[in-house]
Amino acid sequence: MRQFAYVLIALSLLIGCARLFTGVIYLSDEPTAVLVLKRAPAMWIERPEAQDRPISEQIVLDREEPSLFYNEIYLLLMRAAAVLAPCLTCAAMFLLALSVRRRAT
């Protein structure tokens, strides 16, 4: 049970970090979606390419035309991350508390 709790904590951290440090940018000059690693934590999930922040300033992880094949799943997961990450952490803490009680009795 403890191993499962640690996996839940790791998933929570992964989802939270992915929410803050990755995003999808839609290029303005061509129908292409780009998954990027943000230079600083930001709350945006997807946005069009901005003139003041061109794509060359971002670290590109994946690029596909006309959109990423996992775009719907990614967007759904990132929109739910604000609720999902704390829920996974609470579930992990609950499992850890149960394992401590079991060990004590």
KOLLUM-750122 format. One record per residue (C-alpha): residue number from 1; residue in one letter; z, y, x. Coordinates in steps of 0.1 Angstrom, whole numbers, plus 5000, padded with zeros to 4 digits. Last residue first. Example, Ala and Ser with C-alpha at 12.3 -4.5 7.8 and 13.67 -1.06 7.14 Angstrom:
// residues 2
+-----+---+------+------+------+
!   k ! r !   zz !   yy !   xx !
+-----+---+------+------+------+
!   2 ! S ! 5071 ! 4989 ! 5137 !
!   1 ! A ! 5078 ! 4955 ! 5123 !
+-----+---+------+------+------+
END
This chain:
// residues 105
+-----+---+------+------+------+
!   k ! r !   zz !   yy !   xx !
+-----+---+------+------+------+
! 105 ! T ! 5155 ! 4973 ! 4980 !
! 104 ! A ! 5148 ! 4999 ! 5007 !
! 103 ! R ! 5113 ! 4986 ! 5015 !
! 102 ! R ! 5102 ! 4988 ! 4979 !
! 101 ! R ! 5116 ! 5024 ! 4976 !
! 100 ! V ! 5096 ! 5034 ! 5008 !
!  99 ! S ! 5064 ! 5018 ! 4994 !
!  98 ! L ! 5068 ! 5036 ! 4961 !
!  97 ! A ! 5072 ! 5070 ! 4979 !
!  96 ! L ! 5041 ! 5063 ! 5000 !
!  95 ! L ! 5021 ! 5054 ! 4969 !
!  94 ! F ! 5033 ! 5086 ! 4951 !
!  93 ! M ! 5024 ! 5107 ! 4982 !
!  92 ! A ! 4989 ! 5091 ! 4982 !
!  91 ! A ! 4984 ! 5098 ! 4945 !
!  90 ! C ! 4995 ! 5134 ! 4951 !
!  89 ! T ! 4970 ! 5138 ! 4980 !
!  88 ! L ! 4942 ! 5123 ! 4959 !
!  87 ! C ! 4950 ! 5147 ! 4931 !
!  86 ! P ! 4951 ! 5177 ! 4956 !
!  85 ! A ! 4916 ! 5168 ! 4969 !
!  84 ! L ! 4901 ! 5161 ! 4934 !
!  83 ! V ! 4910 ! 5194 ! 4918 !
!  82 ! A ! 4894 ! 5219 ! 4942 !
!  81 ! A ! 4869 ! 5192 ! 4952 !
!  80 ! A ! 4854 ! 5189 ! 4917 !
!  79 ! R ! 4827 ! 5215 ! 4925 !
!  78 ! M ! 4820 ! 5199 ! 4958 !
!  77 ! L ! 4817 ! 5164 ! 4943 !
!  76 ! L ! 4793 ! 5176 ! 4916 !
!  75 ! L ! 4772 ! 5196 ! 4941 !
!  74 ! Y ! 4770 ! 5166 ! 4965 !
!  73 ! I ! 4761 ! 5141 ! 4938 !
!  72 ! E ! 4734 ! 5164 ! 4924 !
!  71 ! N ! 4719 ! 5172 ! 4958 !
!  70 ! Y ! 4718 ! 5136 ! 4971 !
!  69 ! F ! 4679 ! 5136 ! 4974 !
!  68 ! L ! 4681 ! 5171 ! 4989 !
!  67 ! S ! 4656 ! 5195 ! 4973 !
!  66 ! P ! 4619 ! 5205 ! 4976 !
!  65 ! E ! 4616 ! 5196 ! 5005 !
!  64 ! E ! 4644 ! 5183 ! 5027 !
!  63 ! R ! 4666 ! 5196 ! 5055 !
!  62 ! D ! 4698 ! 5181 ! 5068 !
!  61 ! L ! 4727 ! 5191 ! 5091 !
!  60 ! V ! 4715 ! 5226 ! 5100 !
!  59 ! I ! 4741 ! 5247 ! 5119 !
!  58 ! Q ! 4738 ! 5283 ! 5105 !
!  57 ! E ! 4727 ! 5315 ! 5121 !
!  56 ! S ! 4690 ! 5305 ! 5120 !
!  55 ! I ! 4693 ! 5302 ! 5083 !
!  54 ! P ! 4693 ! 5340 ! 5080 !
!  53 ! R ! 4725 ! 5359 ! 5070 !
!  52 ! D ! 4716 ! 5396 ! 5063 !
!  51 ! Q ! 4684 ! 5386 ! 5045 !
!  50 ! A ! 4702 ! 5360 ! 5024 !
!  49 ! E ! 4690 ! 5324 ! 5019 !
!  48 ! P ! 4697 ! 5313 ! 4984 !
!  47 ! R ! 4732 ! 5300 ! 4977 !
!  46 ! E ! 4750 ! 5267 ! 4973 !
!  45 ! I ! 4787 ! 5257 ! 4976 !
!  44 ! W ! 4803 ! 5291 ! 4983 !
!  43 ! M ! 4840 ! 5291 ! 4991 !
!  42 ! A ! 4837 ! 5299 ! 5028 !
!  41 ! P ! 4853 ! 5286 ! 5060 !
!  40 ! A ! 4835 ! 5299 ! 5091 !
!  39 ! R ! 4803 ! 5289 ! 5109 !
!  38 ! K ! 4792 ! 5269 ! 5078 !
!  37 ! L ! 4776 ! 5235 ! 5085 !
!  36 ! V ! 4744 ! 5235 ! 5066 !
!  35 ! L ! 4725 ! 5213 ! 5041 !
!  34 ! V ! 4691 ! 5229 ! 5037 !
!  33 ! A ! 4670 ! 5229 ! 5005 !
!  32 ! T ! 4633 ! 5237 ! 5008 !
!  31 ! P ! 4608 ! 5253 ! 4985 !
!  30 ! E ! 4594 ! 5279 ! 5011 !
!  29 ! D ! 4599 ! 5316 ! 5019 !
!  28 ! S ! 4634 ! 5321 ! 5004 !
!  27 ! L ! 4651 ! 5290 ! 5018 !
!  26 ! Y ! 4677 ! 5274 ! 4995 !
!  25 ! I ! 4710 ! 5270 ! 5013 !
!  24 ! V ! 4734 ! 5241 ! 5006 !
!  23 ! G ! 4769 ! 5242 ! 5018 !
!  22 ! T ! 4794 ! 5227 ! 5043 !
!  21 ! F ! 4827 ! 5240 ! 5058 !
!  20 ! L ! 4850 ! 5247 ! 5029 !
!  19 ! R ! 4841 ! 5219 ! 5005 !
!  18 ! A ! 4835 ! 5194 ! 5033 !
!  17 ! C ! 4870 ! 5203 ! 5047 !
!  16 ! G ! 4886 ! 5196 ! 5013 !
!  15 ! I ! 4867 ! 5164 ! 5007 !
!  14 ! L ! 4875 ! 5151 ! 5042 !
!  13 ! L ! 4912 ! 5160 ! 5039 !
!  12 ! S ! 4915 ! 5143 ! 5006 !
!  11 ! L ! 4896 ! 5112 ! 5019 !
!  10 ! A ! 4920 ! 5110 ! 5048 !
!   9 ! I ! 4950 ! 5113 ! 5025 !
!   8 ! L ! 4936 ! 5086 ! 5002 !
!   7 ! V ! 4930 ! 5063 ! 5033 !
!   6 ! Y ! 4966 ! 5069 ! 5044 !
!   5 ! A ! 4978 ! 5059 ! 5009 !
!   4 ! F ! 4957 ! 5027 ! 5010 !
!   3 ! Q ! 4972 ! 5018 ! 5043 !
!   2 ! R ! 5007 ! 5023 ! 5029 !
!   1 ! M ! 5000 ! 5000 ! 5000 !
+-----+---+------+------+------+
END
